[in-house]
């Protein structure tokens, strides 16, 4: 057997140099719950050609799936098995089965708890699977065979030794309590039991991190033709070499020592490069040894039963020790579009390797040879070249160039797949790309990628000021009832940005997404939060609450927020009007709202709003509380979560991640700004709550509930979500008041 890189190794020779100083870029921003920006919302549907809306921020694997579906058509991919064939072995199940089989003999639990993982070393934070599921499966099978073939004494003797072997699973070399390697059996013991003990000795050395000794022991066993575990030993001998090279703690420690050191940058880089060279040479030597022995094993018919496992380990070794070579091999397989890319985990392994090798941010490795060789790779890089997140490792700042490339390829080939790339990467409608935009509009609604073409055509038309045409496209796309929420939410976001007035925007502000445990969440996005809570006057909010096109959840939220906000602004006529509107749509607040309408004195009205904030968790901000909890009685309320701020402080990351498109649809910007300025003077919710509560206490010193109210004030000021700048002083005032 020979591994053939099909010429790709030569193309990537320059890129194969290890750069120890490069580290992947990580982003700590929150996720966008409404739009799946890295991968499709429904992976199975996407793989079958129902692409929804493809984004430039998609990872390379879903973009390959999109390229393939766009190139071959839906019929070619819809009938395939699209399960990602990663390691599907039940890791915990194999261990549980072994413990159950063992318990039937011994009864008591093992002396040391068995786990699959252990730390690489005392000074390492990294862990790895030391005892694999295959080890427990082999032990379970061997135990069953022995129970059938030998006496109870011999079974117990083998089991005692196997317990010693598995004690190494979690033991970190160099730490106290080193387990004992099973001793060889006497020469007079049955040959089969002596052979099994030899394997146990080698396995204990392997799990104990003595890889050189383990490799030699396993190789010796593999040379014995009648050894019952000959095939397993042959495989384990390869694994010992692989693990020794991949868990290179000498390199890890040296890199950490140099990286933390204070030597000049140039000198540090030179030292790291020298250490990396030694590390890479060791890995190359290990790869050569593994490949040489593996090829010999694959040519040996006596080991035929282990050939699939040997091939799998060989693929793993190439991925771990020679990743650029593996990337080339998997990439060459993906060039064959008519083959199922999920077989043998080709696509998943290619993506994992790409994440390791390519995602280092600009400038990154030179992938020009790959782009010239593989059309799919060129297409993916073209699309990702217009990623709209500057923090992405795929960001290159070359969107104009990538769009021009996509346009040229579409004009040259006329291929549908390049038409999609042209629209996805376009920023505006231009004289150069108008032909592509018009071609996208002519695409049949059954064509693969139709929704992608429609969305991006509308997007670029909006950017070019063609608002009516863009609105018509989005309305048509929404009427097609997109099957995935992510696409529907993208269209709604764009439709809000295209709306000429509040009434037109209202139906598209409320969206849904799936949270943990598949819980359906109904909420507004960053655009809805910005529009409703910072772009409208109180009267605008109230008018929108009464508009027939406004969804009922939004009517309820707006009516209550308008009531709360009008009261804070001492706009009592508007507050009464909002309370009457809320009465019709929020029955859970009936008692509170009727009480409010029955009051005339401003301080008494303020007190009712205070009660509403405590008991029902209402807020002057729309959708401050989750929809499922809105305006419902709660056992413990603090009112510290009524609001933090009336501006966008603390929301910048959320707005950036959700790609906020600001809209200005309010009727009176000057009045809105004046109201927001007045509300800002109130401070945060906890500050307002403390002042209002102290004012109530001053006016009602004999109220028996004052102590409870003051405890809520203390809780409110202590909330981490909305820090109170004078929390210590408020706490002292609370203590004095409670003491009275």
N, C-alpha and C positions, 0 to 999 in steps of 0.2 A: 504493500500500500504506500502511496506517496501523496503528501499534501500539496496541492497545486494552487498557487495564488493567482494563476492566470495573468501573470505579468504585472500585477498590481504592486508587488513588493518593490520593483524597480522604480515605479512612479512615486512611491512613498518613502524612498530611502532617506531623503533629506528630512522628512517630517518625523522619522522614527527616533530622533534624538531625544533622550529623556531630559525634561526640564524640571528639576526638583523644586525650583522656587515658585513655579506656577501653581495657583490654587483656584479651584472653582469659585465663581462668584455666587454668593447666597443672598437671598432677599428675604427680609423679615416682615414684609408688608402683609396686611390681611388679605384673605382670599375674597374674590368676588363671588358672593353666594348665588347671584342671579345668572351669571354667564360663566360657563366653563371655558376658560381662556387658554388652558394648556392642552386640553384634550376634549374630544366630543362628549356631549352630555350622555349619549347612549352609544357605547362602544360597539355593541353587537350590530345595531342598526347602521351605524356609520360604516362598519366593515363590509356590510352587504350593499353598499352603494347609496344609501340614503344619507347624504352628507350634511344636510342642514346648511348652516352657514360656516364655511371654513374661514379661520382667522390666521393672520400672520404669526400670531403668538403660539400656534399649535406646535407641539413637540414633533420630532422628526418621524416617529413611527406612524402617528395618525396622518401626517402629511404624505408618507409613502402610501398608506392605504387610499388616501384621496387620489393621488397620482394614478395609482393602479386602476381604481374604479373609473376615473375620468378617461383613462386610456383604453380600457377593455370594455367598458359598459357594465351596466348593472347586472345583466344576465350572467356574465362571466364570473362574478364574485358572489352573487347572492346565494348560490347553492353550496358554497364551501363550508367546511368546518373551520370556524373562526376562533376556536379556543386557543388561547396563548399557551403553547406547550412549554411552560417553565417546569421546574422540578415539582411534579404533582404528588410526590410521595408524602404520605401522612407521617410527618415527623413525630408528633406526639403520640400518634396511634401505635407506631412501631415500638416505642418505649413502653407504653402501657401494656401492650401484648406481652413483652418480655417480662415485665414485673408480675403479671398475672401468672405466666407459666412458671416463673421462679417461685412464686408464693405457694403454688401447689406442692412443691417439694420441701421448701424450708419453713414456710409459714411466716416467720418474722421478716421485717423490712431489712433492706441492705444496711450495712454499717454506716455507709456514707450516702447521702442523697444523690441520686443520679440525675444529671441534667445534660442536655445536648451541648450547651455552650460553656465556654470558659474563656477567661482573659488570656491574651497572648503572652503576657509576662507581668511580673509585679509592677513594673513601671509603665505599663501600657493601659490605655483606656479602651482599646479595641478588643472585641471578643469575636469568637468564631465558633462554628459547629465542630466540636472535637470528635465526639462519638456520633457518627452519622446513623440515620435510620437503618441503612443496610447492615450495620454492625449488630443492631438489636434483632433484626430479622434473621440474620445468620445464626445468632446465639439461640434464638427461639427454636429454629429448625433443628439445630444440632442437639439441643436438649431433648426435643421430641424423638429424634432418632436414637439417642442413647437410652432413653426410657424404654424404647422398644427392643433394643438389642443387647443391653448389658444389665448387670445387677444394680440394686439400689445403692450399694456402697460406692461403685464406680461413678454412678450418676452424681452422687453427693460430692465426691472428690472433684469431678469436673466442674460442678457448680460452684464450689468454694473457690476454685482457681478463677472462674469467670467473674465472680464477685470482685476479686482482687483486680482483674483487668479493668472492670468498669469503674472502680474507685479512682482511676486516673482521668475519667471523663472531665471532672471539674477541678482537679488539682492543678494549681499553677506552679510550674517548675520553680524551685528556689524558695518556696514557702514551707512552713513547718507541716509535719504530718504526711510526708511522702509515702504513698502506698508501696506495697511490696510486689515486685515482679514474681509471678509464680515460678517455683523451682522445677527443674526437669524431673520427670518421673524416673524411677529406677529402671535399669536395663531389663529387669525381669517382667516389667509391666507389659500388657498386651500392646502390640505394635500400633494399633489404631489409637489407643489412648495416649501413647507416647507422641504420636504425630499431632494429635489435637493439642496436647500440652505445648509442643513446639510453636504452634500457631498462637496459642495464648501468650506465650513469652514474647513473641514478636509484636503482638497486638498491644501488650502492656507497654513495651518500649515506644511504640508508635504514639499511643495516647499520652504517654509521659513526655513527649517532645524529643526523644532520642532517635531522630529520624535516620541518621546514618546507620546506626546499629539495626534499626528496624528494617531498613531497606535491604541490608545484607541478609538478615534473617529470613525475610519474606522471599528474597531471590533464591536462597538456598532451598527453601521449601518448594518453590515453583519448579525447581529442577528435578524433583522426585516424582516420577511418573505415577506411582500408585498412591500418592498422598491424597487423602480425601478432600483436602481444601487447597489443592494445587492451583486451581483457577482463581480462587479468592486471593491466594498469596501472590500470584502474578499481578493481579490488579492492585493489591496493597503495596507492592514494591514500587509501582509507578506513583501511587498516591504519596508515598513517603518522600520521594524525590520532589514531587510537586509542592508538598506542604513545606518542606525544608526551604525551598527557594522562595515561595510566596510569603512565608512568615519570617522574613529576614529581619530579625530584631537588631542585628548589628547595624544594618542600614538605618532602621527606624531611630535607634538611639543616636547614631552619628548625625543624622539629619536634624533631630531635635536639639542636640548639643550645639551644632553650628548655627542653627536658625535662631536660637536664644542668645547666642554669643554677641559680644560687642565689637567684634573686629570690623574694619572698614567694609563697605558694601562690596567693592570689587574683589577684595580678598576673600570675603565670605562666599561670594558666588563661585569663585575659583575652587574653594575647598569643597563646596557642595557638589560642584560638577565632577571633581575628582572622586568623591565618595560615590556619586551616582554612576560613574563609569565602572567602578569595581562591582557595584550592585548589579548593573546591567549585564556585565560579563558573566557574573554568577548565574543570572537568570537564563542567559543564552546557553550556557553550558548545561544547565539543568534541562532546558527544552530539548537540546540535542540528545541528551541521554534518554529522556522520556520517549522521544520520537523513535530513536533507534531501537529501543527495547520493545516499544509498542508495535512497530512494524513487524518485528520478528514474531511477536505473540500473535498478531493477526494472520501471519503466514503459517501458524501452527494449528493444524486441524484438531489436535487434542484439546485445544483451549476454545473451541468453537462456541461453547455455551457462554463464555465470558466475552466474546467479541463485541456484542453491542455495548456492554459496560466499558470495555477498553476504548472503543471509539468515542463514547461520551466523555471519558476522562481525558482523552487526547484533545477533544474540542475544548474542554475546560482548561487544559494546560496551555493551549495556544492563546486562549482569551486572557489568562492570567499572566503568562510569562512573555508573550509576544503579541500584545494587543493590536498593534497596527496590522500585523499579518492576519490575525483573526478578523479584524474589521474588513480587510480586503477580501477574505474568503467569503464572509457572510454577504458583503456588498455584491460580490460577483454572482452569488445565488439570487439576490434580489433583482438583478438585471433581467432574469428570466421571468417576465411578468405572468406567464401562463402557469407558473408553478405556485402552489399554495405556500405563502411565506410563513405560515404558522407551524408548518411541519418541522420537527426537531428544534423548535424555538429559534428559527433563523431570524425572524424579525425582532423578537424581544432581545436576543443576544446582540444583534446589530445596534439596536437602540442603546442598550446598556453600555456597549463599548463606545459608541458615539458620545454619550454623556461624559464618559471618562476622558476621551481623547480630544474632543473638540470644544467642550463648553468651558472655555477659559476667558471669554470676553475678548474684545479687540486687543491686539490684532489677531491673536489665535494662530493655529497652524495654517500653512498655505494649502488650501484644498483645491487649487486650480487643476491639478492633474485628475482629481476625482470628478470634478465638474466636466472636464473635457471627455472623460471616459464614459460616465453613466448619466443618461438623460434624467433619470429619476432624481439623482443626487443634485444635478444642476437645477432642476425644478424646485426641489425642496429649499435649497440655499437661496434661490431667487425669492421665494415667498417669505422665508424667514428673514431675508435681508431687509424687509420692510416692517419688522416687528415694531410695535408702537410703544414698547417699554424700554427706555434707555438703560435700565438696570439688567436687562436680559443678557445672558452670555452670547446670544445670537445677534445682538445689536451691533451693527457695523457702521451705521450712519450713511449707508449707500443706497437708500431707497430709490432715489431718482435713477441711478445707474441700473438697479435691478429691474425697475419698471421698464426702462428703455430696452433692456435685454429681453424681458418677457414679450414686449411688443414686437421686437424684431423676430423672435422665434415664432410668434403667432403669424406674422406676415410671411415668414419663410415657409412654414409648414402648414399653416391653416388648421393646426391641431386644436381640438376643443380644450385639451388640457392646458395649452398655452394661452388660450383666450381667458380661461379662469384665472391664471396667474397674472395676466395683464390687468384684469379688473381688480383683483385682490390687492395688487401693489399700487394701483393708481391713487393719486392724491386729489386730482381734479380732472374735469373734462378739458382736454386740450385739442388743438388742431391736429396734433399727431395721433392721439388715441381715440378721437371721435368715432372712427370706423369700428374700433373694437367695442366701444360702448354700444353703438347701434347694433352690432352683431350679437352682443349679449342680450339686448332687448328682443331680438328675433328668436332667441333660443326657445325650443319647445318646452312646455312646462313639465314634460316627462323626462327631460334630459337630466343626466347625472350632473349635479352642481347647479341646477336651475335656481334654487333659492340663494345660493352663494352669489350667482351673477346678479340677481335682482337686488339683493341687499347692497352689494358694493356699487352697483350702478346708481342706486338711490343715494348712497353716501357721497359719491363723487359729484352727483348733480347738486346735492345740497351745498357742498363746498364751492360749487361753481355758480351758486345763486339761482339754479333752476328749481325753485321750491315746489311749484305746482306739479311738475313732472315727477319729482322725487316723492311727493306725497302720494301721488297716484300709484307709484311702484310699491311703496310700503303698504298701502291699503290693499293692493292686490295680493301681496305676499302674505299679509295677515289673514286675508280671506281664504287662503289656501290651507289654513289651520296647520302650521308647522307642528311636527310630531314631537320635537324635543323642546323643553322649556328654555334652554339656552338660546336657541334661535328665536323663539317667540319673544323672549325678553330683550334681545338685541333689536328686534324690529320695533318693539314698543318704545324702547329708549330713543331710537331714531325718529319715531313718529312724534314723540313729545317735542323733540328738538325742531320738528317741522311744523308744529301746530301754530296756527295764526292767533289763537285765543285760548283762554283757560278752559272753556267748555270743550274744545276740540282735544285738548291735552288730557283732560280728566279720565277718560276711559282707559288710558294707557299707563297711568301712574301706578296702579296697583298690580303687583306681580307676585309670582310664587316661585318657590324653590324647595328642594328636598334637603332637610337638615339630617342630623344624626338619627340613626334607626329609621330612616325613610319617613320622618315626620314632615308633613306638608306645612310650609310656612308661607303666610301671605303677608307681604310688607311692601314698602316703597323703596326704590333705589336711591342712590345719591342724588340723582337729578330731581326726584320727587321731594326728597328732604330739602334740597336747596330751594326749589320753587315754592313749596307750601309753607316752609317755616322761615324763609329769609327774603322772599321776593314779593310777598303779598301784604296788603293792609288787612286789618281785622274784617273790614267790610268785604274785601275780596274773598277771604276765607269763608265768610258766612254765605256770600252769594254762590260760591262753588259748592258749598254743602247742600244748597237747595236746587242746584242744577239737575235736570232730569237725567242727563248723560253721566253724572257722577256715580261711580259704583257705590253701593250701600256701605261697605266697610269704610270707604273714604268719607262718605257723608257723615257717618257717626263720629269719626275722628276729628273732622274739620269743625263740626258743630260744637263739640266739647272744647276743642282747642280755642276756637273763636270766643266762646263764653269765658273761659279761664283768662285768656289774653285781654279781652275787653275789660274784665274786672280789674286786672292788674293795672290797666291804663286809666281806670276810673271812668270808662265810657259805659255808664250803667244802662243807658237806653239800648245801646247795642248789645250789652251783656244780657239784658232781659230778652231781647229778640232772639239771641243765640240760644238762650235757655229754652225758649219755647220751641225752637227748631229741634233742639236736642231731645226734648220730651217726646217728640214724634218718632225718633229713630233709636234712642238709647233707653229702653225701658228699665234697665237695671239702675239708672240714676234718677228714677222718677221722684222718689222721696226727697232727695237732695235738691233737685231742680225746682220742685214745687216750694220747698222751704226758701230757696233763694228768691223766687218770684214773690214770696210773701213778705220779704224784708224790704225796708225802705232806707234805713240808715246805712251809709257806706260801710261803716265798721262791721255792721251785722252781716252785710253781704260778703265782705271779705272773710268773715268767720266761716260762712257756709262753704266758700271755696277751699278754705283751709281743711275743713272736715272732708271734703271730696278728695283732696290730695292725699289725706291720710288713709281714708277708708277704701277708696276705689282706685288710687294710684293714677288719677288723671293728670294731665299736663297741658301747658299752653303750646306744646309742640305736637304736631300730628305724628302719629305712629311712634311716639316715644316708648310706649309699652308694646309688647308683642300682642298681635291681634287677639290671640286666644285668651289673653288676660285683661283685655281692655275693659275698663269700667266695671270690673267685678270686685266684690268685697274681698279684702285680703286680711289675713290674721294679723300680720305685723306690717305696719306702714311707717315710713320715716319721712316721706315727702322730700328726702334728699335726692331722690331720683326724678323729681318733677322736671327739672332741666339743669343743665350745667351752664350753658351759655346760649345766648340767642344769635351768636355769630358762628362761623364755621371752624372755630379753634378746636383742634383735636380731630378734625374730620378730614384733614388734608390727604392723609394716606388713603382713606376710604374713597374719597373723590377721585384720586389719581388712579387707584386700582380699578375702579368702575368706569374709568374714562368719561368723567362728567362732561356733558355738553351743556353749558349754561344757557338758560332761556330767561327772557324777561317778558312776562305776560301780564304783570299786574297793571291795574288801572291808574294808580297814582304813586309813582316812585317817590316823590317828595314827601307825601304823607307817610308812606311806608318807612322811609328813612327816619322820619321824626318819631314814629312809634317805636322802632327798634332802638333808637337812641334812648328813649324814655325807659324802655324795658331793660336796657343794659345797665342803667343806674340801680336797678334792683339787685344786681349781683347774681349769684348762682341760686339754684333752688334751695339749698341748705341755708343760705344767708336770708332769703326771703322768709323761709319757714321759721327760722329762729326769731326774726323781728316780729312776724305776725303772731307767733305764739307768746312772746313776751308781752306784746300789746294786749292780747286776749287775757293773759294772767293779770295784768294791771287793771283791766276793766272788770274782771270776774275773780277776785281774790279768794272767794269762798267756794269755787267750783271744786267738787270732790275729785274730779278727774285731772286736776292740774299736775299732780305728781306723775301720772302716766304720760301726760303731754310733754312734760319736761324731759322724761326719759327718751321720748321720741326725738326731741330736739338734740339731745346729746348723741343719739345714734346718727341722726342726720348730719351733724357737723363732723362726725368721725368717718363718714363714707369716703372710701378711696376713689370712687368714680368721679365725684365732684368735690374736691378738697375745699374746705372752708378756711380762708386766710386768717380768721380770728377764732379758730376752734378752741384754743386754750381759754380765751376770755369768756367765750360762750359757756364752756363747761363750768367755769367758776360761777357765772351768773345762775346757771341751772342749779348747782349745788346749794347756793345761797337761797334760792327760791324754794327748793325742796325742803331745806332745813326750816324755813319759816312755817 
